[in-house]
Amino acid sequence: MRVVVDLNRCQGYAQCAFLAPDVFAMHGEEALLYDAEPDDARRTDVLRAVAACPVRAITVEGAGGRWTADRVGASNGA
Amino acid sequence: MALDGSLERLRREGHIVVVGASLAGLRAAETLREEGFTGTLTMIGDEPYEPYDRPPLSKQVLLGLVPVDQTALPRRRAIDARWRLGVAATALDMAAKRVALADDTSVEYDRLLIATGVRSRPWPNELEAGLDGVFVLRTTDDAARLVHRLRAGPRRVLVIGAGFTGSEIASVCRERELPVTVAERGPAPLVGALGGVIGEVAAELQHQHGVDLRCGVMVTGLDGDGAGRLRRAHFSDGDTLDVEVAVVALGATRNTEWLAGSGLAAGPRGIACDAGCRAFDVRGIVCDDVFVAGDVARSPHPLFGYQFLSLEHWGNAVAQAEVAAHNMISPGERRRPHLWTPYFWSAQFGVNIKSVGVPNMADQILVSQGSLSEHRFTAAYGYQGRVIAAVTFDQAKWLEFYQRQIERAAPFPLPFTTVDRRTEGMRPVPAGFPDPSVPSHGPEVTVSGHSPTDQRVTFTPA
């Protein structure tokens, strides 16, 4: 699955780091680092983190019925 | 309201070409589909990878916490596009509505979105830039090369330029316990973007974390050994330093060369467009079928005196792409202006730095909450008696409040009390920005006057 956090929105509430510690981690007191392509085994944790984020900064793809990436051709993709 | 026939046809069966397959290009493509565009969509990108996220490259990727090829951007929806990846656009023929590509093919469009972004400014001496051990950091390939070399444990890393990217790289080196020297031409790190007052705090952070920070000096040369490996750096103060790795972090240059001769108002400062993201041609007339979004765009902003702003910001790429895509398939009266208030973040030396507004337009600064010495504060920036920007160090939660002050042109200094106001926050002081006529790699926001065809800019390195 794929994750991106809008770090402009993020205010360092750290809910995600509590709920999915293998994917999200605080770096210092407020900065957030995260794994952008966590293992599917973390899906439940990540979805909890998405739901718990007070500023709704986390976008996920490939989880909870969201659409999965289409194929990308190397140079000539029809 | 009925759409006119040609727009209806465009939405149904037109061909939209997006040049630039990174954050802005992807979000624009998603918005086009979201808003009902059912025609053909072609995505052209010079890198052979599907759209990926760049901010992690100088942070978790360089730290080795996340694999370098695992920052692909999540998709908001299917975009059903024809992908032409690994092939750069080389020319634009606006009369024929055609984009030429590096593989000698071409693509015709009904509407074009240009989102070609920026690239790292290379070390100006080509021979020295080619030494084994000299790096830049912009793409996933750059990150792969650099992280590989950092893993090998070089005896010393030299970072040339202490803007945000350079400072983040230095921070990673210290976290990896690598000795690092930072050379900055200006008087302090981040000075071009945040000014001298905050620059002093950034310098303190670097010193505290064991960075050999050298401000007011330029790197004048890089030496290689017989095998072409970087060995030594020379400084403008006469000093020399043995280094195995040098990372050139002298800012970015806009990818507009392919538009030379196209008739678009494109130059080293970007492509001028109106607030609706329509590109200007060199006559200063907006094009109806060429749009611009992301780092490569510069567009007028009413909050900042209608000056043209270029914003190398993640959030701007997303917001401008959404507006551009909407406007590409909407009739005039439904078009929207791109009025995003600039926002960005940086994580370095364990501190979360965030900014809203345009700090480098400011003449004064006031530490309105917290304290500089604690490295935890909120600073408001003033320009001609109004609030124009704010920066937080580990106080992100206050930033939205300041955003609203900026958007309503609140007076500066702030006429009300703020939480945790200290004595140092009682009186504004000069913000300490360097002379803007001296070219700098620092600002990630460039304010470039009112002229859509302003192409005068020269860069003096380091």
HADDOCK unambig.tbl for C-alpha pairs under 7 A between the chains (distance, minus, plus):
assign (segid A and resid 2 and name CA) (segid B and resid 73 and name CA) 6.77 0.50 0.50
assign (segid A and resid 2 and name CA) (segid B and resid 74 and name CA) 5.08 0.50 0.50
assign (segid A and resid 3 and name CA) (segid B and resid 74 and name CA) 5.89 0.50 0.50
assign (segid A and resid 4 and name CA) (segid B and resid 73 and name CA) 6.65 0.50 0.50
assign (segid A and resid 4 and name CA) (segid B and resid 74 and name CA) 6.52 0.50 0.50
assign (segid A and resid 7 and name CA) (segid B and resid 345 and name CA) 6.89 0.50 0.50
assign (segid A and resid 8 and name CA) (segid B and resid 343 and name CA) 6.34 0.50 0.50
assign (segid A and resid 8 and name CA) (segid B and resid 344 and name CA) 6.03 0.50 0.50
assign (segid A and resid 8 and name CA) (segid B and resid 345 and name CA) 6.46 0.50 0.50
assign (segid A and resid 11 and name CA) (segid B and resid 396 and name CA) 5.23 0.50 0.50
assign (segid A and resid 11 and name CA) (segid B and resid 397 and name CA) 5.26 0.50 0.50
assign (segid A and resid 27 and name CA) (segid B and resid 350 and name CA) 6.03 0.50 0.50
assign (segid A and resid 28 and name CA) (segid B and resid 350 and name CA) 4.40 0.50 0.50
assign (segid A and resid 28 and name CA) (segid B and resid 351 and name CA) 6.18 0.50 0.50
assign (segid A and resid 30 and name CA) (segid B and resid 351 and name CA) 6.95 0.50 0.50
assign (segid A and resid 30 and name CA) (segid B and resid 352 and name CA) 5.68 0.50 0.50
assign (segid A and resid 30 and name CA) (segid B and resid 394 and name CA) 5.70 0.50 0.50
assign (segid A and resid 31 and name CA) (segid B and resid 347 and name CA) 5.97 0.50 0.50
assign (segid A and resid 31 and name CA) (segid B and resid 351 and name CA) 6.51 0.50 0.50
assign (segid A and resid 31 and name CA) (segid B and resid 352 and name CA) 4.76 0.50 0.50
assign (segid A and resid 33 and name CA) (segid B and resid 60 and name CA) 6.25 0.50 0.50
assign (segid A and resid 35 and name CA) (segid B and resid 66 and name CA) 5.98 0.50 0.50
assign (segid A and resid 36 and name CA) (segid B and resid 70 and name CA) 6.35 0.50 0.50
assign (segid A and resid 36 and name CA) (segid B and resid 71 and name CA) 5.19 0.50 0.50
assign (segid A and resid 37 and name CA) (segid B and resid 70 and name CA) 5.63 0.50 0.50
assign (segid A and resid 37 and name CA) (segid B and resid 71 and name CA) 6.49 0.50 0.50
assign (segid A and resid 60 and name CA) (segid B and resid 74 and name CA) 6.11 0.50 0.50
assign (segid A and resid 61 and name CA) (segid B and resid 74 and name CA) 5.06 0.50 0.50
assign (segid A and resid 61 and name CA) (segid B and resid 75 and name CA) 6.01 0.50 0.50
assign (segid A and resid 67 and name CA) (segid B and resid 77 and name CA) 5.84 0.50 0.50
assign (segid A and resid 67 and name CA) (segid B and resid 78 and name CA) 6.64 0.50 0.50
assign (segid A and resid 69 and name CA) (segid B and resid 75 and name CA) 6.49 0.50 0.50
assign (segid A and resid 70 and name CA) (segid B and resid 78 and name CA) 6.76 0.50 0.50
assign (segid A and resid 72 and name CA) (segid B and resid 50 and name CA) 6.61 0.50 0.50
assign (segid A and resid 72 and name CA) (segid B and resid 83 and name CA) 6.37 0.50 0.50
assign (segid A and resid 73 and name CA) (segid B and resid 83 and name CA) 6.14 0.50 0.50
assign (segid A and resid 74 and name CA) (segid B and resid 48 and name CA) 6.24 0.50 0.50
assign (segid A and resid 74 and name CA) (segid B and resid 85 and name CA) 5.60 0.50 0.50
assign (segid A and resid 74 and name CA) (segid B and resid 86 and name CA) 6.80 0.50 0.50
assign (segid A and resid 75 and name CA) (segid B and resid 83 and name CA) 6.79 0.50 0.50
assign (segid A and resid 75 and name CA) (segid B and resid 84 and name CA) 4.56 0.50 0.50
assign (segid A and resid 75 and name CA) (segid B and resid 85 and name CA) 4.59 0.50 0.50
assign (segid A and resid 75 and name CA) (segid B and resid 86 and name CA) 5.82 0.50 0.50
assign (segid A and resid 75 and name CA) (segid B and resid 87 and name CA) 6.66 0.50 0.50
assign (segid A and resid 76 and name CA) (segid B and resid 83 and name CA) 6.45 0.50 0.50
assign (segid A and resid 76 and name CA) (segid B and resid 84 and name CA) 5.26 0.50 0.50
assign (segid A and resid 77 and name CA) (segid B and resid 82 and name CA) 5.14 0.50 0.50
assign (segid A and resid 77 and name CA) (segid B and resid 83 and name CA) 4.73 0.50 0.50
assign (segid A and resid 77 and name CA) (segid B and resid 84 and name CA) 6.03 0.50 0.50
assign (segid A and resid 78 and name CA) (segid B and resid 82 and name CA) 5.05 0.50 0.50
